[in-house]
Amino acid sequence: MSKWFTEDWTNNVKFSIKIKEHLYSSRSKYQKIDFYDSYEFGRFFTLDDYLMVTEKDEFIYHEMMIHVPLSVNPLIKNVLVIGGGDGGSVRELTRYPSVEKIDMVEIDEEVVKMCQKLLPLTANKLTDKRVNLYFEDGSKFVKGTEEKYDLIVVDSTDPIGPGEGLFTTEFYQNCYNILTENGILVNQHESPYFDDTKYEMKRAHKKLKNIFEFATVYQAFIPSYASGHWLFGFASKGLHPIKDVKEDVQTKFKIKTKYYNLEVHKAAFALPNYVKQELENA
Ligand code: AG3
């Protein structure tokens, strides 16, 4: 009999992947962690049965999370990654010789350890000299730190369970306070499509808009996330994601990307009318 992993996208919609092997399963202090090998998506891992990373489509998420802000401000040197235990965001950041320091704050050490073992595709740059790993709650870290960052990457789970504190007004305000003058925050911003994630998208946008001088969302097509239509938040103290984009940043550093390019960058901020409307009503 064949085995399938199934994620409930809504109460009435399910998404299933046929499994070659269930590689690992455990319950950490914070969440249920599973790793699988599959025919279509390669290896993937889930937290509380929600899909986090698949080998097949992780490049879309991680390239869009990192190359968008770096192209808007190539002078980014000091970066804070909240969550992102799989290491994919850090991997993309390490491709910039200009990035000097990457602090990654992940609440669940077991996620990092297991990704290093079973998902080297994303985790293999966590040993880069510029990376400092902190295993603690990101919402506490941003309250307590005296560091200043040019970029904060909130690479979180959905706003249920351990990720909840990364969607609060207090958290966003603390992030704002530790950003430099040209600071940018990008975050995983849920999907506009189904009701539950749409609700979270609106809540997050409303909070960011009230705190930052500039806040919008941009989109990418991520087949393994609910509906496949996923958003990122872009919030800044003034830098504009299109007007300020530097044309030459990828060529300058010879960074080869599979999804990201300048046309995609600009187009990602062109939002469908229903999304615009929902955000305006937020
Ligand atoms: N972060 C999780 C994105 C949201 C997934 N949600 C879902 N499947 N319902 C991914 C971490 C990648 N570094």
Residues whose N, C-alpha, C, O or C-beta is under 5 A from the ligand:
A	BS01	AG3	Y50 L51 M52 G84 D86 G88 D155 S156 T157 D158 Q188 S224 Y225 A226
